[in-house]
Amino acid sequence: MPDRNIQQAFEVSVESIKLHSKSFYQGFKTLPKEKFLSVASLYAFFRTADDIVDESMNTDKAYQQLKALEEDVEAIYKENDITNHYRWWPAFEQTIQTYDIPKQGFIMQIQGQRSDLAFQDIQTLDELLEYSRLVAGSVGRIMLPILCQNFTYRQDEDLLISCENLGIAMQITNILRDVGEDLRERHRVYIPHDLLNECGLSKDKLQSLIIGEGNQEEIASFIQLWESLASLSERYYESFDSSLTKLDKDSIYPLYTASLIYRAILDEVRENNYNCLTKKQYVNKGKKLKIMHQAKKELKKII
């Protein structure tokens, strides 16, 4: 009979991914049940780390919470006692042990969240890519052992980098979707300053565009800048596609579907006249179902 605490922990994890990331849920729910539950437990960890930063009204407290989270991750690998009371934790711990997930990705994730907590404007494209590697490339690194049981492939550095690249692509997509929300609610701009300057833009000018005071030249410059980063994101998606066949057969379709749904966010912004400054764009359920059908057709040519 399964441990009731662990069963409940997986149930909490599934509710978290259903509530907070419909794109992830839609893509990964087609995994075999055990793998899906494990992915959900990892998502609960990512969500918690993110919420500690985004919802905190007290920076010192948030630092302490991140430090405690990191210490509990370390405790799993040292077989020490855990101090937190997160309801999802028993499922998370079991997933790490079942799939022998290395520690490095979790430490990268927490490091990335710390950089958000002490946020400073991103100055260069290299800084943006490194930030994206920490907060999202780490997700690809962490999930690889669930999606690839082949030990030889799991040691393949090219595959590991490809999974990181998928995370980077998704993070840049998030940034491009949330330009307005990040600026309005957090006074943050993740678009590098050197790229803004090249296009004659700034944080203040983006703020003017949000409230409808920008001119047509500034709007055109923003679209040009947005498209340059969208193209970069799409190249990172494409760099991952070549590694699909190294994954377990039962994992290829779910991951490819998730990547296509995320890519579609970029098209959604385009179709809505690049209105990511005053409205958050989503891929609706009908389009997601079409993408899932499209993924099946495309994969027949790949595998």
C-alpha positions in Angstrom: 0.0 0.0 0.0 1.5 3.4 -1.0 2.6 5.9 1.7 -0.4 8.2 2.1 1.8 11.2 2.8 3.7 10.7 -0.4 0.5 10.1 -2.3 -0.9 13.4 -1.0 2.4 15.2 -1.8 2.0 14.1 -5.5 -1.6 15.2 -5.5 -0.5 18.7 -4.2 2.2 18.8 -6.9 -0.3 18.1 -9.7 -2.7 20.7 -8.4 0.2 23.2 -8.5 1.2 22.6 -12.1 -2.5 22.6 -13.2 -3.1 25.9 -11.5 0.1 27.8 -12.3 1.3 26.5 -15.7 -1.4 25.3 -18.0 1.1 25.1 -20.9 3.4 22.7 -18.9 0.4 20.7 -17.7 -1.0 20.4 -21.2 2.3 19.2 -22.6 3.4 16.8 -19.9 0.1 15.3 -18.8 0.6 12.8 -21.7 3.7 11.3 -20.0 3.3 7.9 -18.3 1.7 8.5 -14.9 4.8 7.9 -12.8 6.8 10.3 -15.0 4.1 12.9 -15.0 3.8 12.8 -11.2 7.5 13.1 -10.9 7.6 16.1 -13.2 4.8 17.7 -11.2 6.8 17.3 -8.0 9.8 19.1 -9.5 7.5 21.8 -10.7 6.3 22.3 -7.2 9.9 23.0 -6.2 10.4 25.5 -9.0 7.1 27.2 -8.2 7.9 27.5 -4.5 11.4 29.0 -5.2 9.8 31.5 -7.6 7.0 32.4 -5.2 9.5 33.1 -2.4 11.0 35.8 -4.5 8.0 37.2 -6.3 5.6 37.3 -3.4 8.0 38.4 -0.7 7.5 41.8 1.0 10.6 41.2 3.1 13.9 40.7 1.3 15.8 39.4 4.3 13.1 36.8 5.0 13.1 35.7 1.4 16.9 35.2 1.5 16.4 33.1 4.6 13.7 31.0 2.9 15.9 30.4 -0.1 18.8 29.5 2.1 16.6 27.1 4.1 15.3 25.6 0.8 18.9 25.1 -0.5 20.0 23.5 2.8 17.1 21.0 2.6 18.1 20.1 -0.9 21.6 19.5 0.3 20.2 17.4 3.2 18.6 15.0 0.7 22.0 14.2 -0.8 23.7 14.0 2.6 20.8 12.0 4.1 20.3 14.6 6.8 17.1 15.7 8.4 14.8 18.1 6.5 13.4 21.2 8.3 10.7 22.5 5.9 7.0 21.5 6.0 6.1 21.9 2.3 3.3 19.5 1.5 4.9 18.6 -1.8 8.3 17.8 -0.4 7.9 14.0 0.2 7.0 13.6 -3.5 10.0 15.8 -4.5 12.4 13.8 -2.4 11.2 10.5 -3.7 11.5 11.8 -7.3 15.1 12.8 -6.7 15.9 9.4 -5.3 14.0 7.4 -7.9 15.6 9.1 -10.9 19.0 9.8 -9.3 18.8 13.5 -10.2 22.1 15.4 -9.7 22.1 18.3 -7.2 23.7 20.9 -9.5 20.5 21.9 -11.3 18.7 22.7 -8.0 21.6 24.8 -6.8 21.6 26.7 -10.2 17.8 27.3 -9.8 18.2 28.8 -6.3 21.2 30.9 -7.4 19.0 32.3 -10.2 16.2 33.1 -7.8 18.7 34.9 -5.6 19.7 37.1 -8.5 16.0 38.0 -9.0 15.7 38.9 -5.3 18.6 41.3 -5.6 17.5 42.3 -9.1 19.7 44.7 -11.1 18.9 45.7 -14.6 20.4 43.3 -17.2 23.0 45.1 -19.2 24.1 42.7 -22.0 22.8 39.8 -23.9 25.3 37.5 -22.3 23.9 38.5 -18.9 20.4 37.7 -20.1 21.5 34.3 -21.4 23.3 33.4 -18.1 20.3 34.5 -16.0 18.0 32.4 -18.3 20.4 29.4 -18.0 20.2 29.6 -14.2 16.4 30.0 -13.7 15.2 27.9 -16.7 18.1 26.0 -18.2 18.4 24.4 -14.8 14.9 23.1 -15.2 15.9 21.2 -18.4 19.0 19.8 -16.6 16.9 18.6 -13.7 14.2 17.0 -15.7 16.6 15.1 -18.1 16.9 12.0 -15.8 13.1 11.5 -15.9 12.8 11.9 -19.6 15.9 9.9 -20.5 16.6 6.5 -18.8 19.5 5.6 -21.2 22.6 6.0 -19.0 24.8 6.7 -22.0 22.6 9.5 -23.3 22.3 10.9 -19.7 26.0 11.4 -19.7 25.9 13.1 -23.2 27.1 16.7 -22.7 25.4 17.7 -26.0 22.0 16.4 -24.8 22.5 18.2 -21.4 23.2 21.5 -23.2 20.2 20.9 -25.5 17.9 20.6 -22.5 19.4 23.7 -21.0 18.8 25.5 -24.3 15.2 24.5 -24.3 14.9 26.1 -20.8 16.6 29.2 -22.1 14.2 29.4 -25.1 11.2 29.2 -22.8 12.6 31.8 -20.4 13.2 34.3 -23.2 9.6 33.6 -24.3 8.4 34.3 -20.8 10.3 37.6 -20.8 8.9 38.6 -24.1 5.3 37.7 -23.0 5.6 39.5 -19.7 7.4 42.8 -20.6 4.5 44.9 -19.5 3.6 42.9 -16.4 7.2 42.8 -15.2 7.6 46.6 -15.6 4.2 47.5 -14.1 4.2 45.1 -11.1 7.9 44.7 -10.3 9.5 47.7 -12.1 11.8 45.2 -13.8 13.0 45.0 -17.4 14.7 41.9 -18.4 15.5 43.1 -21.9 19.3 44.0 -21.9 20.0 47.7 -21.7 22.5 47.6 -24.6 19.8 46.2 -26.9 17.3 48.9 -25.7 19.9 51.6 -26.3 20.6 50.3 -29.8 17.0 50.8 -30.6 16.7 54.2 -29.0 14.6 52.8 -26.1 14.9 52.8 -22.3 12.9 51.7 -19.3 11.2 55.1 -19.1 10.2 54.9 -22.8 8.8 51.4 -22.3 6.8 52.8 -19.4 5.5 55.5 -21.7 4.4 52.9 -24.2 2.5 51.0 -21.5 0.4 54.1 -20.7 -0.1 55.0 -24.4 2.2 58.0 -24.6 4.8 56.5 -26.9 5.1 57.6 -30.5 5.0 55.4 -33.6 8.8 55.4 -34.0 9.2 54.0 -30.5 6.5 51.4 -31.1 8.3 50.3 -34.3 11.6 50.1 -32.4 10.0 48.0 -29.7 8.6 45.6 -32.3 12.0 45.3 -34.0 13.7 44.7 -30.6 11.0 42.2 -29.6 11.4 40.3 -32.8 15.2 40.1 -32.5 14.9 38.4 -29.1 12.0 36.2 -30.4 14.3 35.0 -33.2 17.0 34.2 -30.6 14.4 32.2 -28.6 13.3 30.3 -31.7 16.9 29.4 -32.5 17.3 27.9 -29.0 14.1 25.9 -29.5 15.5 24.6 -32.8 18.8 23.6 -31.2 16.9 21.4 -28.9 14.8 19.6 -31.6 17.9 17.7 -32.9 18.2 15.9 -29.6 14.7 14.7 -29.3 15.5 11.1 -30.5 17.9 10.6 -27.5 15.0 10.8 -25.1 12.8 7.9 -24.0 10.2 7.1 -26.6 7.4 7.8 -24.1 8.9 11.2 -23.3 9.5 12.6 -26.8 5.9 13.6 -27.6 5.1 15.2 -24.3 8.3 17.3 -24.3 8.0 18.3 -27.9 4.4 19.3 -27.4 5.3 21.4 -24.4 8.0 23.2 -26.5 5.6 23.8 -29.4 2.9 25.2 -27.0 5.5 27.6 -25.5 6.8 28.6 -28.9 3.2 29.4 -29.9 3.2 32.2 -27.2 5.4 34.2 -29.5 3.0 33.8 -32.4 0.2 34.8 -30.0 1.9 38.1 -29.2 2.5 38.7 -32.9 -1.1 38.0 -33.8 -2.2 40.5 -31.1 -0.1 43.3 -32.6 2.7 42.9 -30.1 0.5 43.9 -27.2 2.6 42.4 -24.5 2.9 45.7 -22.7 -0.7 46.1 -21.5 -2.0 42.5 -21.8 -0.6 39.1 -21.1 -1.0 36.8 -24.1 -2.0 33.2 -23.7 -2.4 30.2 -26.1 -6.0 29.1 -25.7 -7.1 25.5 -25.2 -8.3 25.1 -28.8 -5.0 26.2 -30.1 -3.2 23.9 -27.7 -5.2 20.9 -29.0 -4.3 21.8 -32.5 -0.6 22.0 -31.5 -0.8 18.6 -29.9 -2.2 17.2 -33.2 0.5 19.0 -35.1 3.2 17.5 -32.9 2.1 14.0 -33.6 2.3 14.6 -37.4 5.7 16.3 -37.2 7.2 13.6 -35.0 6.3 10.9 -37.6 8.9 12.5 -39.8 11.5 12.7 -37.0 11.3 9.4 -35.2 
